[in-house]
Amino acid sequence: MTDVALAKRKSEIRTRLAGLRARLAPADVQARSARIVAHLRGHASVAGAKRPMAYAACGPEPDPGGLVASWISDSIPVGFPRVLTPDGEMEAREVASLSHLHPGRWGLMEPDPAACPLADPAALDLLLVPGVAFDRRGNRLGRGKGFYDRFLENVDSRATIIGICYDSEILGEIPVDSDCDRPVAWLATPSGIVQCG
């Protein structure tokens, strides 16, 4: 597939799935997110996480907030992404209190760098990553800026990466750029957790 065809296909998928998400009622998002969190709590990598990274959900995105609150309550600092540049550079900051999250670029909740120390990507042992869509091989389609693609290049290969999505967002195949797209190991959905491969 040419670069132009790849970009076009990714754009078509993003548009179609954004429309499906936009139709979800807030109560449905909350219920589905609660089921995802319940499944995650039973996963060995999640239960044993010492240096996790998650994200603050935006709009109708699946929300791992219930799990994040538990980690913070247990005094486990949670890495959160912080956008540095509009062209795809991102860092992680350790959040010890949800009050340290504030609106950043594009309205995404991000850690306050004055209150949250820098997290070393190579030290993270578990990453919960959002995506527009995934496939069962673990390929991920994000929003198109490459923030997670670039960030995951610096994450230790032993870290567990779990994609978070709704069941309808697992597609037969995700078009990928094999040079930069790192697959996830697992997918967590309202129906359960699926190993990729």
N, C-alpha and C positions, 0 to 999 in steps of 0.2 A: 504494500500500500504506500503510495507517495505521501510526502509530508502534507501536501494540500488535502488529499483525500482523508488522511488520518485526522487532521484538524477539523475537517467538515463533519466527519462521522462523530467525533467527540462532541462537537457543538450540538449536533442533532440529538444525541442522547441527553446532554445536559438540559436542553430546552424541554424535551418530552418529560423527563423526570421532575424537573422543577415545577411543571404544571400539575403533576400528580401530588407532589408535596404541598403545593399551595392550596389544594382542595381539602387538606386534612384539618379537621376541627381541633382546636387546642386541647380539648378533653381526650381526643383520640391520640394526639401526640403524647400526652402525659401517660395514658394507659399503655401505649406501645413502649414508651421509654421505660416505664416501670417493669415491664416484662423483660426487656433487654437487660436491665440492671439485675433483676432476679437471676437470670441465666448466668450473667457474668460472676455473680457472687459465688456460684458453685464451681467455677473454673479454677483449676489448680494454680495457674499462673497469676490469676487475680488475687486469690487468697494468700499467696506467698509473696506478693509484690512488696518490695522495699523502696523502690525508686520509680513510681509510676508517673506516667504523663497522660493527661486527658485533654479535654477542650470544653469550652463553654458553648453550649448549643446556641444556634442562631435561628430564630423563627421556628419553622416546623421540623428542624433537624432533630434526629434522635438525641436525647439528652441523657448523658451518663452522670448527671448531677447527684443523684442519690448515692452512687458509689463514691464519688469524689467527697461528698460530705462525710461519709463513713471513714475514709482514709484520714481526712483532716481531723476528725474527732479522735482518731487513734494516734494522732501526732505524727502521721506520715505526710511529709510535704509532697505536694503533687505538682509536677511540671505542667505548665500551661504555655501554649504558644504565644509569642509576641512578634508581630510583623515589624520588620526593620525597614524594608524598602518596598516600593510598589512592584518591583520586578521579580519578586520571589524569594527574598531573603527573610528568614525567620529564625528566632532563637527560642529557647525555653527558659522560663523562670520558675523557681520553686515557690509555690503558694502555700502558706501555712494558715491562711484565713481567707474565706471567700470575699471578705470586705476589701481585700487587696486587688480585686478585679474591677476594672473601670473600662468604659467604652474607649476603644482605640480606632485604628483605621477601619473604615467601612462599617463602623458601629459594632464591631466584634468586641466582646469582653476580653480584655487582656490584663496580664499582671502589671502592677505598678512597679517599674524598675527600682524606684527608691525604697520599696518595702520588700521586694522579692529578689533574692540572690539568683545569679545566673546558674542554670542547671547544665551540667555537662552531658551532652547527648550520648556520649559513649558510656556513661554510668547508669543510664536509664535501663530498667529491667523489664518494663511493661509499657506499651504505648497503645492507647485507645485512639484510633484515628477516624475522623469523619470521612465521608466520601459521597459523591453524587450517586455512584454505582460501583459494584464490584462483580467479579465473576468467581466461580468456584476454584479457579487456579490461584486466587488471591490478588489478581490484578485489580487496581484501584483507579477510578476516574474521579479526580477532584474538580475544583472549580475552574481550573485552567491556568493558574499563575505559577504552579510548580513549587509552592511553598513546602509542602510535605515531601515531595520528591527530593528536593535539595536537602532538607533537614534529615531525612532518613538515611542519606548517604553517610552520615556521621554517627549513626546509631550502631552499637555493637551487634554483630550477627547473631549473638546468643539471646538478645532481647526478644521478647514475645510481642508481636505486633498484631493487634486485633482490630479489624475493620468493623465499624458500627453502622448499621443501615436497617432499613425496613425490608421485609421479605421481597417486595416487588422491585427492589433495587439490586437484586442479584440477577445478573443477566447471563445469557449463554456464553458471551464473549465480550471482553472489553478491549477496544483497540489500544495498544500500548506502544510506546517508544522504548524498546528493550534496553537502550543505553542508559535510561535514567529512572525508569519506573520500578521501584522495589515492591514486590508483592507482600501482602499480609499473610500471616500464618493461619489465622482464624477469622471467621465472620460471626458477629453477634447480632441476632435479629430478634424480633418479638417471639418467633417460633422456637428459637434455640441457638445453640452454637455449632458451627460447622467448621471442620478442619479443611483447610485448602490444600491443594496440591495436585 
